[in-house]
Amino acid sequence: MIPAPFLLYLGRSADALGIKTSRGLAEFRREDCVGEFRHDDCPQTLGLARLTMAEAAARGARTLVLGIAGAGGKLPDELIEDAATALNAGMNVAAGLHERLRDQPRLASLAREHGLKLFDVRDPPPDLSVGKGYPRAGRRLLTVGTDCSVGKMYATLALTQALRERGVRADFRATGQTGILIAGEGVPVDAVVADFISGAIEQLSPAREDDGWDLIEGQGSLFHPSFAGVSLGLLHGAQPEALVLCHEPGRAHMRGIPGRSLPDLAECLDRNLEAARLTSPSVRAVGICLNTSAMERDAALRLCARAEDQLGLPCTDPIAFGVETIIDRLLCPAPFALSTTASS
Amino acid sequence: MIPAPFLLYLGRSADALGIKTSRGLAEFRREDCVGEFRHDDCPQTLGLARLTMAEAAARGARTLVLGIAGAGGKLPDELIEDAATALNAGMNVAAGLHERLRDQPRLASLAREHGLKLFDVRDPPPDLSVGKGYPRAGRRLLTVGTDCSVGKMYATLALTQALRERGVRADFRATGQTGILIAGEGVPVDAVVADFISGAIEQLSPAREDDGWDLIEGQGSLFHPSFAGVSLGLLHGAQPEALVLCHEPGRAHMRGIPGRSLPDLAECLDRNLEAARLTSPSVRAVGICLNTSAMERDAALRLCARAEDQLGLPCTDPIAFGVETIIDRLLCPAPFALSTTASS
């Protein structure tokens, strides 16, 4: 386990999506965050105290979390520099990038010298098997998306919490660096060897017999030309009974791909359902989650209402409006079962 | 490069698909193969001289190729034992499994001791980037399949050869261990980190401006619950102008998944075309390749004729009947262009 409390790194990031790991911790483990570290030209804040490395260590921070990411997960020189400063100030360092902290000789030697640890959250489990797609017991929901970084993790966490509040056993299954840092465990599915994508998810969410739900965090999008393979393997491995489609209205183009527009919601949902049937023939959609954080409340409510009408599914912003309508749909029997009951 | 000539390993394999790497080398680089190594209870042969390690070394074999594979690419104890014998006899050892030869202390130390090399063909390139799906120049054909091991590599090699015989520039782009051993280069796509599947293929088959074709070896199947993620990323990265669907008639179930039947040809082709359009909007199917090696010739011809009628595409067994009909379709303008010409 990564020792809390944390200092959250923002660096110089001007990209709201680029700091999503730091933001996720600030949202879902705020009690474990003593402050944020940002350079003078960083236009973003998480609303935490801005601290230097030394100040954070003095206030008890035990780990600097390099909670920023670009496509490809590279580790730029400045991050290494700042991580070194944190180690010299007496903090461990955690990151979830493809390039590993421990592969940086300077950081490895500083950590040894100070008796501190480097945590590479994106290390996949060592003994993965290929997925098989055999039917397995348990109730599973997967969030899927029109794009990367549209709120799948937030939606999954909100759904998990809402189920628990209704007295239903529910576990969040993390598949990305932020989710893993929040949950304390999980599988960084985009970092496993390609042959093992679906197998990694079968291992993350094994058969369960207690009537509880596994809520599996989706990744990427079937429509994203960089990452669709990850999304498809995750979908097959998850073998979900229920899908929730996540989307951020108004996004100009697919994440990292200027000029490529996002898919239509209905088409995106259909393609996910079609692909999911390979391992879960009776999969059904139970809701739509929109990230409306950039919109006025009234406009957001109107947009949700319109999507509900168009798609025939509950539609909400999980943070702004909660997920009760989706939970209602999830826990009510499937339409087929209802009509059977009605006619008997 | 891996030093030829080779001794091809069959071990104790009773599984025709399990020795496909050894068979591929015996088929496509037979002049470089001095013999085969098999244990007494191995029911299979490639028709090469059966040799002990010492006999092979005496006949000039420079590398033992461990050309067998099971799902997951594990390295069983007996393979390590036999590899050690080969090193002691003076041969290098090559393998394409997920478990690496160099990670076996005994093999690593024997290789050092004898001044020999261990070749892990499944090592992905070190500096991959994520795919972008931006339109790129060049003509590309990808083979796709109803299942793993249905003849995609054979079909791709046959198509490459046939194009060259017509005077068209054509290059085989290998994506699996067997193809890489045959071609001497390539990317083992199922071994790359999941985030980089499509990017690895964009790198394998970059833009080309010489009117030549890249013929990209497909992997797995969109309908295989273990490997569909690899297949989808490969499809997006390949950005193919043309698809050829490969299939082995009569297979009882999906490779490695007893009880799971193969998809219908038309449905499989439709789903591949639909998914390919994400990065190649005008992709078209140009043919079907059936592996009829287990059938009588007449029955095979009838089956091809029936598939042609049903799917409206040239259908052939590339080894038994050649690929001329598919090349004709590939090199003739697309139907839309034809009808435009006709009406003008």
Interface residues (C-beta under 8 A of the other chain):
Chain A: A71 G72 G73 H98 S129 V130 G131 K132 G133 Y134 V189 D190 A191 V192 V193 A194 D195 I197 S198 G199 L222 F223 P225 S226 F227 A228 G229 V230 S231 L232 G233 L234 H236 G256 I257 R260 R271 E274 A275 L278 T279
Chain B: A71 G72 G73 H98 S129 V130 G131 K132 G133 Y134 V189 D190 A191 V192 V193 A194 D195 I197 S198 G199 L222 F223 P225 S226 F227 A228 G229 V230 S231 L232 G233 L234 H236 G256 I257 R260 R271 E274 A275 L278 T279
